[in-house]
Amino acid sequence: MTSLNEPLYIIPLGGVEEIGLNMTVLQYGDDLIVIDAGLMFPEEEMLGVDFVIPDLTYLIENRGKVRAVILTHGHEDHTGALPFLLREVGDSLPVYGTPLTLGLVKEKLEEHKISAPLHAVRPRETIRAGAFRVEFVRVTHSIVDGVGLGIETPHGLVVHTGDFKLDPTPVDGELLDFQRFSEYGNRGTLLLMSDSTNAERGGFTFSEKEVMRAFEDIFSSAPGRIIVATFASNIHRIQQVVDAAVRHGRKISLCGRSIVSNARIALDLGYLTLPENTWLRLEEVRDLPDREVVIITTGSQGEPMSVLFRIATDEHKAIKIKPDDTVVLSAKMIPGNERSIGKVINHLFRRGASVVYEKVSEVHVSGHASKEELKLMLNLVRPRYFMPVHGEYRHLVYHSKLAEKLDIPRENIFVMEDGDVLEIDAGGARKQGRVHAGRVFIDGKGDIEDMVLRDRWRLAHDGIVLVILSIERPSGRIVSGPDIISRGFVFEEASPEVIDEAKRVVTETVSGLDAEVLQDLSLMKARIRGALKKHIFKTMYRRPMIVPILFEV
């Protein structure tokens, strides 16, 4: 039985030290709910990593207490880890979200061959999950069907904004539910968790409809084909491209598996409107005059396997850049992707296209609230305690300073790190220890360890040296070798003296081994590795990976 005297725990497992990886746990007694299950795309030093998910250890250890997963919207940084969560905690776990969110999630789960109970909800609807009663509240964001959450707990009301901005003219006409958030403030809110992504940015975030002005300029003046790259989940942006194309007598072709799939889901659910005979197959638009063609595709972040990347590098089998083409990158440059995006833009310019992107035109607006909107949300909800979420640490700090300016006492503001535990009971709120948290690196279909990443980093920066020799047992006499093979360290033919010196070090090391070491191949490898590592660093200031390969004869 759950005691009314037990504390409420709020535990961020991701999303409070980084952009992405969003996952927050609310726990009361034996009842636990998970808000969002997001991934993060790899940083530059995460060599070979496809994406990153939160460490699920705490949820696995408490799988019997998990009552539901609540999704705020369909972006990958809030849903991408769901297949892994369900696989580890149990695929019978109920998942709640709005129709488009679940439409996108269902596709992802089918890829992973996971069947879970998906429950569609609408704004202002409520669900019960153990000790929690959760209400879904409409917010505006860069994806359709986003919601915030009003969560009734035994200790009071917890409000979670999800990702949001205060867009007065949203594309679909669905305004943020100011009234409900204001009612939460009037009732008395125990804790507010609020999106911090744009906490550094002053003023207000522009409305999504502002992008249409830039599109109108482009569509009215472009002499040839228009190729628009955007996020596959940004249904509002796709709708605006469609609307502009229709007004200017152009036909649409969607190119890229994810964008075609998402568009079909949005069409089926009524979130995307395409006039009849507007969407054509790629082979059909090739027969049209260039001035009547719009291609919508993925690759706005310079992803190496994306359609836009293959177009830019002239590797796409069906789409070749022409001098009159206009290419629009209608998305924000995610930090860390600037170099790869820049390469794509350069390649497109080299092939003669006109390229329009965020730095030179208003072809993208953020989906996140800026400072004045964050202040307005704080004033609407008027929480007793405040916990900024969804951002890097500096974003959380800036958001906490905004809260202080609105007279929330500093001691009532909690800037958390992944794994920190916020405990709330009748006596107040406090940080109370930590749970196991961290990052899991996904490579292909499985996870990889930190050691593997460190090895990849060493290989990329210092190369590898293979030492191959045959040894007579038990004397330890070298029968053949040592042969030295290196990759990414030195070029053998250009540096024979380096290779010869390495061979000498290995030969002297083996000759000096005592009888005990000669009986143990692993010890012999360790001595060879240590001697060669010391020699190479002393002479070349390099630390290549050294792999001795010994054969016994």
BELFENLIN-V615234 format. One line per field, one symbol per residue. ss: DSSP state (a for helix, b for strand, c for the rest). burial: b if it has 16 or more other ideal C-beta (glycine too) atoms within 10 Angstrom, else e. A space follows every 50 residues. Layout:
ss = ???
burial = ???
This chain:
ss = cccccccbbbbbbbcccbccccbbbbbbccbbbbbcccbbcccccccccc bbbbccaaaaacaaabbbbbcccccaaaaccaaaaaaaacccccbbbcaa aaaaaaaaaaaccccccbbbcccccbbbbccbbbbbbbcbccccccbbbb bbbccbbbbbccccbccccccccccccaaaaaaaaaacbbbbbbbccccc cccccccccaaaaaaaaaaaaccccbbbbcccccaaaaaaaaaaaaaccc bbbbbcaaaaaaaaaaaaacccccccccbccaaaaccccaaabbbbbccc ccccccaaaaaacccccccccccccbbbbccccccccaaaaaaaaaaaaa cccbbbccccccccccccccaaaaaaaaaaacbbbbbbbcbcaaaaaaaa aaaaaccccaaabccccccbbbbbbccbbbbbbbccccbbbbbccbbbca aaaaaaaaaaaacbbbbbbbbccccccbbbbbbbbbbccccccccaaaaa aaaaaaaaaaacccaaaaccaaaaaaaaaaaaaaaaaaaaccccbbbbbb bbc
burial = eeeeebbbbbbbbbbbbbbbbbbbbbbbbebbbbbbbbbbbbeeebbebe bbbbbbbbbeeeeebbbbbbbbbbbbbbbbbbbbbbeebebebebbbbbb bbbbbbeebeeeebebebebbebeeebebbbbebbbbbbbbbbbbbbbbb bbbbbbbbbbbbbbbbbeebbeeeebbeebbeebbeeebbbbbbbbbbbe beebbbbbeebbebbeebbeebebbbbbbbbbbbbbbbbbbbbbbbebeb bbbbbbebbbebbebbeebebbebeeeebbeeeebeeeebeebbbbbbbb bbbeebbbbbbbeeebeebebeeebbbbbbbbbeeebeebbeebbebbee bebbbbbbeebebbbbbbbbbebbebbbebbbbbbbbbbbbbeebbbbbb ebbeeeebeeebbbbbebbbbbbbeeeebeeeeebebebbbbbeeebbee eebeebeebeebbbbebbbbbeeeebeeeebbebebeebbeeeeeeebbe ebbebbeebbeebeeebbeeeeebbebbbebbbebbeeeeeeebbbebeb eee
